[in-house]
Amino acid sequence: MEEIMVTETVTPIRGTDAYWRQRRLAFALIQSLEQAIHVRNQAPMYVGSADDPMENTGPWDRVCQVQDRVRQNPLALETLAAQKRLMLLTA
C-alpha cells in the first residue's frame, strides 16, 4: 500500500482562496488599527463636566486591543514589516 504524505502549513498556499481570505483579514486588521489610532489622536483626554471630569481611556484601550490582535496575525505582521510600518504597533 502506498503512503501519502500530507503536510500542513501555518499559512495557506499563495494564490489560493484561503490565502486571499487571510490576506483580506490582515489588511482589515491593519485598517482597524489605523482607524483606532486616528480616533485616539482626536479624542479628548477628559470627558464629563468641568466639575467632575473623567479620564477618557476608551480610545487608548481600543488601540492596545487592536495592536494585540495585529501582533497575533502573522500575515498582518508580515504586511506591516514589508511596508516598513511596524511603528503602528507601538503608536
Chimera marker file (.cmm) of the C-alpha trace (Angstrom):
<marker_set name="trace">
<marker id="1" x="0.000" y="0.000" z="0.000" r="1" g="1" b="0" radius="0.5"/>
<marker id="2" x="1.309" y="3.410" z="-0.965" r="1" g="1" b="0" radius="0.5"/>
<marker id="3" x="1.689" y="6.007" z="1.762" r="1" g="1" b="0" radius="0.5"/>
<marker id="4" x="0.658" y="9.574" z="1.034" r="1" g="1" b="0" radius="0.5"/>
<marker id="5" x="2.455" y="12.312" z="2.859" r="1" g="1" b="0" radius="0.5"/>
<marker id="6" x="0.339" y="15.282" z="3.904" r="1" g="1" b="0" radius="0.5"/>
<marker id="7" x="1.935" y="18.459" z="5.148" r="1" g="1" b="0" radius="0.5"/>
<marker id="8" x="0.071" y="21.203" z="6.912" r="1" g="1" b="0" radius="0.5"/>
<marker id="9" x="1.291" y="24.750" z="6.609" r="1" g="1" b="0" radius="0.5"/>
<marker id="10" x="0.766" y="27.558" z="9.059" r="1" g="1" b="0" radius="0.5"/>
<marker id="11" x="-0.064" y="29.958" z="6.273" r="1" g="1" b="0" radius="0.5"/>
<marker id="12" x="-2.106" y="28.929" z="3.263" r="1" g="1" b="0" radius="0.5"/>
<marker id="13" x="-0.518" y="28.438" z="-0.119" r="1" g="1" b="0" radius="0.5"/>
<marker id="14" x="-0.172" y="31.717" z="-2.001" r="1" g="1" b="0" radius="0.5"/>
<marker id="15" x="-2.878" y="32.319" z="-4.564" r="1" g="1" b="0" radius="0.5"/>
<marker id="16" x="-5.470" y="30.020" z="-3.004" r="1" g="1" b="0" radius="0.5"/>
<marker id="17" x="-8.855" y="31.219" z="-1.783" r="1" g="1" b="0" radius="0.5"/>
<marker id="18" x="-7.759" y="30.631" z="1.825" r="1" g="1" b="0" radius="0.5"/>
<marker id="19" x="-4.659" y="32.773" z="1.269" r="1" g="1" b="0" radius="0.5"/>
<marker id="20" x="-6.667" y="35.688" z="-0.113" r="1" g="1" b="0" radius="0.5"/>
<marker id="21" x="-9.215" y="35.363" z="2.701" r="1" g="1" b="0" radius="0.5"/>
<marker id="22" x="-6.460" y="35.593" z="5.292" r="1" g="1" b="0" radius="0.5"/>
<marker id="23" x="-4.759" y="38.427" z="3.395" r="1" g="1" b="0" radius="0.5"/>
<marker id="24" x="-8.041" y="40.424" z="3.373" r="1" g="1" b="0" radius="0.5"/>
<marker id="25" x="-8.388" y="39.798" z="7.110" r="1" g="1" b="0" radius="0.5"/>
<marker id="26" x="-4.829" y="41.043" z="7.679" r="1" g="1" b="0" radius="0.5"/>
<marker id="27" x="-5.487" y="44.231" z="5.717" r="1" g="1" b="0" radius="0.5"/>
<marker id="28" x="-8.784" y="44.741" z="7.578" r="1" g="1" b="0" radius="0.5"/>
<marker id="29" x="-6.935" y="44.425" z="10.901" r="1" g="1" b="0" radius="0.5"/>
<marker id="30" x="-4.348" y="46.971" z="9.782" r="1" g="1" b="0" radius="0.5"/>
<marker id="31" x="-7.111" y="49.329" z="8.681" r="1" g="1" b="0" radius="0.5"/>
<marker id="32" x="-8.872" y="48.887" z="12.041" r="1" g="1" b="0" radius="0.5"/>
<marker id="33" x="-5.629" y="49.768" z="13.790" r="1" g="1" b="0" radius="0.5"/>
<marker id="34" x="-5.151" y="52.873" z="11.672" r="1" g="1" b="0" radius="0.5"/>
<marker id="35" x="-8.717" y="53.973" z="12.407" r="1" g="1" b="0" radius="0.5"/>
<marker id="36" x="-8.348" y="53.301" z="16.138" r="1" g="1" b="0" radius="0.5"/>
<marker id="37" x="-5.150" y="55.370" z="16.230" r="1" g="1" b="0" radius="0.5"/>
<marker id="38" x="-6.863" y="58.198" z="14.348" r="1" g="1" b="0" radius="0.5"/>
<marker id="39" x="-9.832" y="58.171" z="16.755" r="1" g="1" b="0" radius="0.5"/>
<marker id="40" x="-7.495" y="58.068" z="19.751" r="1" g="1" b="0" radius="0.5"/>
<marker id="41" x="-5.480" y="61.017" z="18.439" r="1" g="1" b="0" radius="0.5"/>
<marker id="42" x="-8.664" y="63.083" z="18.031" r="1" g="1" b="0" radius="0.5"/>
<marker id="43" x="-10.243" y="62.046" z="21.352" r="1" g="1" b="0" radius="0.5"/>
<marker id="44" x="-10.288" y="64.376" z="24.342" r="1" g="1" b="0" radius="0.5"/>
<marker id="45" x="-8.228" y="63.347" z="27.365" r="1" g="1" b="0" radius="0.5"/>
<marker id="46" x="-11.134" y="64.027" z="29.703" r="1" g="1" b="0" radius="0.5"/>
<marker id="47" x="-14.908" y="63.786" z="29.339" r="1" g="1" b="0" radius="0.5"/>
<marker id="48" x="-17.741" y="64.896" z="31.561" r="1" g="1" b="0" radius="0.5"/>
<marker id="49" x="-18.339" y="68.213" z="33.199" r="1" g="1" b="0" radius="0.5"/>
<marker id="50" x="-15.723" y="70.652" z="34.448" r="1" g="1" b="0" radius="0.5"/>
<marker id="51" x="-16.837" y="69.850" z="37.993" r="1" g="1" b="0" radius="0.5"/>
<marker id="52" x="-16.496" y="66.091" z="37.543" r="1" g="1" b="0" radius="0.5"/>
<marker id="53" x="-14.027" y="65.244" z="34.747" r="1" g="1" b="0" radius="0.5"/>
<marker id="54" x="-13.279" y="61.605" z="33.952" r="1" g="1" b="0" radius="0.5"/>
<marker id="55" x="-10.294" y="60.245" z="32.072" r="1" g="1" b="0" radius="0.5"/>
<marker id="56" x="-11.246" y="59.123" z="28.587" r="1" g="1" b="0" radius="0.5"/>
<marker id="57" x="-9.241" y="55.865" z="28.439" r="1" g="1" b="0" radius="0.5"/>
<marker id="58" x="-11.526" y="54.080" z="25.973" r="1" g="1" b="0" radius="0.5"/>
<marker id="59" x="-9.734" y="55.134" z="22.776" r="1" g="1" b="0" radius="0.5"/>
<marker id="60" x="-6.332" y="54.207" z="24.242" r="1" g="1" b="0" radius="0.5"/>
<marker id="61" x="-7.613" y="50.823" z="25.388" r="1" g="1" b="0" radius="0.5"/>
<marker id="62" x="-9.082" y="50.188" z="21.928" r="1" g="1" b="0" radius="0.5"/>
<marker id="63" x="-5.718" y="50.872" z="20.241" r="1" g="1" b="0" radius="0.5"/>
<marker id="64" x="-4.000" y="48.425" z="22.610" r="1" g="1" b="0" radius="0.5"/>
<marker id="65" x="-6.609" y="45.741" z="21.890" r="1" g="1" b="0" radius="0.5"/>
<marker id="66" x="-6.280" y="46.107" z="18.124" r="1" g="1" b="0" radius="0.5"/>
<marker id="67" x="-2.474" y="46.161" z="18.354" r="1" g="1" b="0" radius="0.5"/>
<marker id="68" x="-2.622" y="42.852" z="20.241" r="1" g="1" b="0" radius="0.5"/>
<marker id="69" x="-4.854" y="41.357" z="17.539" r="1" g="1" b="0" radius="0.5"/>
<marker id="70" x="-2.453" y="42.512" z="14.806" r="1" g="1" b="0" radius="0.5"/>
<marker id="71" x="0.520" y="41.027" z="16.692" r="1" g="1" b="0" radius="0.5"/>
<marker id="72" x="-1.271" y="37.664" z="16.709" r="1" g="1" b="0" radius="0.5"/>
<marker id="73" x="-1.818" y="37.685" z="12.939" r="1" g="1" b="0" radius="0.5"/>
<marker id="74" x="1.332" y="36.578" z="11.053" r="1" g="1" b="0" radius="0.5"/>
<marker id="75" x="0.141" y="37.964" z="7.715" r="1" g="1" b="0" radius="0.5"/>
<marker id="76" x="-0.642" y="41.359" z="9.239" r="1" g="1" b="0" radius="0.5"/>
<marker id="77" x="2.824" y="41.457" z="10.808" r="1" g="1" b="0" radius="0.5"/>
<marker id="78" x="4.396" y="40.414" z="7.511" r="1" g="1" b="0" radius="0.5"/>
<marker id="79" x="2.481" y="43.146" z="5.690" r="1" g="1" b="0" radius="0.5"/>
<marker id="80" x="3.444" y="45.859" z="8.179" r="1" g="1" b="0" radius="0.5"/>
<marker id="81" x="7.080" y="44.753" z="8.055" r="1" g="1" b="0" radius="0.5"/>
<marker id="82" x="7.081" y="44.807" z="4.242" r="1" g="1" b="0" radius="0.5"/>
<marker id="83" x="5.567" y="48.289" z="4.301" r="1" g="1" b="0" radius="0.5"/>
<marker id="84" x="8.046" y="49.398" z="6.986" r="1" g="1" b="0" radius="0.5"/>
<marker id="85" x="5.128" y="50.395" z="9.239" r="1" g="1" b="0" radius="0.5"/>
<marker id="86" x="5.766" y="48.259" z="12.336" r="1" g="1" b="0" radius="0.5"/>
<marker id="87" x="5.732" y="51.523" z="14.309" r="1" g="1" b="0" radius="0.5"/>
<marker id="88" x="1.918" y="51.254" z="14.236" r="1" g="1" b="0" radius="0.5"/>
<marker id="89" x="2.305" y="48.516" z="16.861" r="1" g="1" b="0" radius="0.5"/>
<marker id="90" x="3.878" y="50.960" z="19.285" r="1" g="1" b="0" radius="0.5"/>
<marker id="91" x="1.925" y="54.093" z="18.345" r="1" g="1" b="0" radius="0.5"/>
<link id1="1" id2="2" r="1" g="1" b="0" radius="0.2"/>
<link id1="2" id2="3" r="1" g="1" b="0" radius="0.2"/>
<link id1="3" id2="4" r="1" g="1" b="0" radius="0.2"/>
<link id1="4" id2="5" r="1" g="1" b="0" radius="0.2"/>
<link id1="5" id2="6" r="1" g="1" b="0" radius="0.2"/>
<link id1="6" id2="7" r="1" g="1" b="0" radius="0.2"/>
<link id1="7" id2="8" r="1" g="1" b="0" radius="0.2"/>
<link id1="8" id2="9" r="1" g="1" b="0" radius="0.2"/>
<link id1="9" id2="10" r="1" g="1" b="0" radius="0.2"/>
<link id1="10" id2="11" r="1" g="1" b="0" radius="0.2"/>
<link id1="11" id2="12" r="1" g="1" b="0" radius="0.2"/>
<link id1="12" id2="13" r="1" g="1" b="0" radius="0.2"/>
<link id1="13" id2="14" r="1" g="1" b="0" radius="0.2"/>
<link id1="14" id2="15" r="1" g="1" b="0" radius="0.2"/>
<link id1="15" id2="16" r="1" g="1" b="0" radius="0.2"/>
<link id1="16" id2="17" r="1" g="1" b="0" radius="0.2"/>
<link id1="17" id2="18" r="1" g="1" b="0" radius="0.2"/>
<link id1="18" id2="19" r="1" g="1" b="0" radius="0.2"/>
<link id1="19" id2="20" r="1" g="1" b="0" radius="0.2"/>
<link id1="20" id2="21" r="1" g="1" b="0" radius="0.2"/>
<link id1="21" id2="22" r="1" g="1" b="0" radius="0.2"/>
<link id1="22" id2="23" r="1" g="1" b="0" radius="0.2"/>
<link id1="23" id2="24" r="1" g="1" b="0" radius="0.2"/>
<link id1="24" id2="25" r="1" g="1" b="0" radius="0.2"/>
<link id1="25" id2="26" r="1" g="1" b="0" radius="0.2"/>
<link id1="26" id2="27" r="1" g="1" b="0" radius="0.2"/>
<link id1="27" id2="28" r="1" g="1" b="0" radius="0.2"/>
<link id1="28" id2="29" r="1" g="1" b="0" radius="0.2"/>
<link id1="29" id2="30" r="1" g="1" b="0" radius="0.2"/>
<link id1="30" id2="31" r="1" g="1" b="0" radius="0.2"/>
<link id1="31" id2="32" r="1" g="1" b="0" radius="0.2"/>
<link id1="32" id2="33" r="1" g="1" b="0" radius="0.2"/>
<link id1="33" id2="34" r="1" g="1" b="0" radius="0.2"/>
<link id1="34" id2="35" r="1" g="1" b="0" radius="0.2"/>
<link id1="35" id2="36" r="1" g="1" b="0" radius="0.2"/>
<link id1="36" id2="37" r="1" g="1" b="0" radius="0.2"/>
<link id1="37" id2="38" r="1" g="1" b="0" radius="0.2"/>
<link id1="38" id2="39" r="1" g="1" b="0" radius="0.2"/>
<link id1="39" id2="40" r="1" g="1" b="0" radius="0.2"/>
<link id1="40" id2="41" r="1" g="1" b="0" radius="0.2"/>
<link id1="41" id2="42" r="1" g="1" b="0" radius="0.2"/>
<link id1="42" id2="43" r="1" g="1" b="0" radius="0.2"/>
<link id1="43" id2="44" r="1" g="1" b="0" radius="0.2"/>
<link id1="44" id2="45" r="1" g="1" b="0" radius="0.2"/>
<link id1="45" id2="46" r="1" g="1" b="0" radius="0.2"/>
<link id1="46" id2="47" r="1" g="1" b="0" radius="0.2"/>
<link id1="47" id2="48" r="1" g="1" b="0" radius="0.2"/>
<link id1="48" id2="49" r="1" g="1" b="0" radius="0.2"/>
<link id1="49" id2="50" r="1" g="1" b="0" radius="0.2"/>
<link id1="50" id2="51" r="1" g="1" b="0" radius="0.2"/>
<link id1="51" id2="52" r="1" g="1" b="0" radius="0.2"/>
<link id1="52" id2="53" r="1" g="1" b="0" radius="0.2"/>
<link id1="53" id2="54" r="1" g="1" b="0" radius="0.2"/>
<link id1="54" id2="55" r="1" g="1" b="0" radius="0.2"/>
<link id1="55" id2="56" r="1" g="1" b="0" radius="0.2"/>
<link id1="56" id2="57" r="1" g="1" b="0" radius="0.2"/>
<link id1="57" id2="58" r="1" g="1" b="0" radius="0.2"/>
<link id1="58" id2="59" r="1" g="1" b="0" radius="0.2"/>
<link id1="59" id2="60" r="1" g="1" b="0" radius="0.2"/>
<link id1="60" id2="61" r="1" g="1" b="0" radius="0.2"/>
<link id1="61" id2="62" r="1" g="1" b="0" radius="0.2"/>
<link id1="62" id2="63" r="1" g="1" b="0" radius="0.2"/>
<link id1="63" id2="64" r="1" g="1" b="0" radius="0.2"/>
<link id1="64" id2="65" r="1" g="1" b="0" radius="0.2"/>
<link id1="65" id2="66" r="1" g="1" b="0" radius="0.2"/>
<link id1="66" id2="67" r="1" g="1" b="0" radius="0.2"/>
<link id1="67" id2="68" r="1" g="1" b="0" radius="0.2"/>
<link id1="68" id2="69" r="1" g="1" b="0" radius="0.2"/>
<link id1="69" id2="70" r="1" g="1" b="0" radius="0.2"/>
<link id1="70" id2="71" r="1" g="1" b="0" radius="0.2"/>
<link id1="71" id2="72" r="1" g="1" b="0" radius="0.2"/>
<link id1="72" id2="73" r="1" g="1" b="0" radius="0.2"/>
<link id1="73" id2="74" r="1" g="1" b="0" radius="0.2"/>
<link id1="74" id2="75" r="1" g="1" b="0" radius="0.2"/>
<link id1="75" id2="76" r="1" g="1" b="0" radius="0.2"/>
<link id1="76" id2="77" r="1" g="1" b="0" radius="0.2"/>
<link id1="77" id2="78" r="1" g="1" b="0" radius="0.2"/>
<link id1="78" id2="79" r="1" g="1" b="0" radius="0.2"/>
<link id1="79" id2="80" r="1" g="1" b="0" radius="0.2"/>
<link id1="80" id2="81" r="1" g="1" b="0" radius="0.2"/>
<link id1="81" id2="82" r="1" g="1" b="0" radius="0.2"/>
<link id1="82" id2="83" r="1" g="1" b="0" radius="0.2"/>
<link id1="83" id2="84" r="1" g="1" b="0" radius="0.2"/>
<link id1="84" id2="85" r="1" g="1" b="0" radius="0.2"/>
<link id1="85" id2="86" r="1" g="1" b="0" radius="0.2"/>
<link id1="86" id2="87" r="1" g="1" b="0" radius="0.2"/>
<link id1="87" id2="88" r="1" g="1" b="0" radius="0.2"/>
<link id1="88" id2="89" r="1" g="1" b="0" radius="0.2"/>
<link id1="89" id2="90" r="1" g="1" b="0" radius="0.2"/>
<link id1="90" id2="91" r="1" g="1" b="0" radius="0.2"/>
</marker_set>
